[in-house]
């Protein structure tokens, strides 16, 4: 299982190539992952890199929620997979961000990689602060979420 952590600033070269940060490459190697899939995020103006096994789990989960015989469901699935692309790292750990993806995410040259547990987000340097809450807002939000406890199990310290 992969666990990507942290945020790392980087740049693309004139051809749109970027080095996958060494810590993320190391995580992929230790998990035995050799292939990646990239797609535009569903909600945010960023790109998401999935290790192939994580991508396959996402596709399987989506398929279980969609009916093949419902035209709207087929359109949703089609759009989700059509916006995906297999990514190959070269011997130096570089990969190409196509012009299409650079445009979708508003990337010119500066980028920021953000480890999101089982995937990696790639943000435009101009939007690097966009995915984050203000510290006070974050503190209040996480306090509210964590004080609720898990939905399906009792909170720590409570009696059953």
Secondary structure, 3 states (H helix, E strand, C coil): CCCECCEEEEECCCCCEEECCHHHHHHHHHCCCCCEEEEECCCCCCEEEEEHHHHHHHHHHHHHHCCCCCHHHHHHHHHHHHCEEEECCCCCCEEECCHHHHHHHCCCCEEEEEECECEEEEEEHHHCCCCCCCHHHHHHHHHHHHHHCCCCCCCCCCCC
